[in-house]
Amino acid sequence: MQRVNDLWPQITFLENLSRAAYQVLRVKRDQVRAGDFFFALEHQLVHLQQELRTQTYLSGSYRTF
């Protein structure tokens, strides 16, 4: 496995987070929680970016299906 240095700032770049959110929307568009997230997308992405950069992000619980 090849390691790339200083990749975290690129991953947490707001444009990359936005692109990832729209990729998720294509799959999850019928779910209520997805609609809630996209209702205030810019605010949500800025908040997510801050949590990722300060390493305070906590993922939700996992569901097995």
C-alpha positions in Angstrom: 0.0 0.0 0.0 1.4 3.4 -1.0 1.1 6.2 1.5 0.5 9.8 0.4 1.6 12.5 2.8 -0.6 15.5 3.7 -3.7 14.0 2.1 -6.0 15.0 4.9 -6.3 18.7 4.0 -7.3 17.6 0.4 -9.9 15.2 1.7 -11.4 17.8 4.0 -11.4 20.5 1.3 -15.0 21.9 1.2 -15.3 21.2 -2.6 -14.4 17.6 -2.1 -16.9 17.2 0.7 -19.6 18.7 -1.5 -18.8 16.4 -4.3 -19.0 13.4 -2.0 -22.3 14.6 -0.6 -23.8 14.8 -4.1 -22.6 11.3 -4.9 -24.4 10.0 -1.7 -27.5 11.9 -2.8 -27.8 9.9 -5.9 -28.2 6.7 -3.8 -30.0 8.1 -0.8 -32.4 10.7 -2.3 -35.6 8.9 -1.1 -34.5 8.9 2.6 -35.8 11.6 5.0 -32.4 12.0 6.7 -30.8 12.7 3.4 -33.3 15.4 2.7 -32.7 17.0 6.1 -29.0 17.1 5.4 -29.4 18.6 2.0 -31.9 21.2 3.2 -29.0 23.1 4.9 -26.1 21.6 2.8 -23.6 24.5 3.1 -24.0 24.7 6.9 -23.8 20.9 7.2 -20.6 20.7 5.1 -18.8 23.5 7.0 -19.8 21.8 10.3 -18.6 18.4 9.0 -15.3 20.0 7.7 -14.6 21.5 11.2 -15.3 18.3 12.9 -13.0 16.3 10.6 -10.2 18.8 10.9 -10.4 19.0 14.7 -10.8 15.2 14.9 -14.0 15.6 16.9 -16.3 13.8 14.3 -18.2 10.8 15.7 -19.9 8.4 13.3 -23.4 7.1 13.9 -24.2 3.6 14.9 -23.9 0.9 12.3 -26.9 -1.2 11.1 -26.6 -4.7 9.8 -28.9 -5.7 7.0 
